[in-house]
Amino acid sequence: MFDPATTALLRAVFDEVCEDVSRHETAARTHVASRILEAATGGDTSPERLK
């Protein structure tokens, strides 16, 4: 779906946004991941905008 560089970027953004979210808060983490993927699928790959 995404090239390796974009995948790494999305992962880094996710990790930064969820830095203070417990790994046990799966609903919150899933919501964040969903919104990041939605934006990236729409063509937005700016780290600042993804955050």
C-alpha positions in Angstrom: 0.0 0.0 0.0 2.7 2.5 1.0 6.4 2.4 0.1 8.9 1.6 2.8 9.9 5.2 3.4 6.3 6.3 3.9 5.6 3.3 6.1 8.5 4.3 8.3 7.3 7.9 8.5 3.8 6.8 9.5 5.2 4.5 12.2 7.4 7.3 13.5 4.5 9.7 13.7 2.3 7.1 15.4 5.0 6.4 17.9 5.5 10.0 18.7 1.8 10.8 19.0 1.2 7.7 21.2 4.3 8.3 23.3 2.3 9.0 26.4 -0.5 6.5 25.6 -0.4 3.2 27.4 0.0 0.1 25.2 -3.1 -1.2 27.0 -5.2 1.7 25.6 -5.9 -0.2 22.4 -9.0 1.9 21.5 -7.1 5.1 21.7 -4.1 3.8 19.8 -6.3 2.2 17.1 -8.1 5.6 16.7 -4.8 7.4 16.2 -3.6 4.8 13.7 -6.8 5.0 11.8 -6.7 8.8 11.5 -3.0 8.7 10.4 -3.7 6.1 7.8 -6.8 8.0 6.6 -4.8 11.2 6.1 -1.9 9.4 4.4 -4.3 7.5 2.1 -5.6 10.9 1.1 -2.1 12.0 0.1 -1.1 13.9 3.2 2.3 12.7 4.3 3.6 15.8 6.0 4.7 14.7 9.5 3.4 18.0 11.0 0.0 17.6 9.4 -0.2 13.9 10.3 0.4 14.7 14.0 
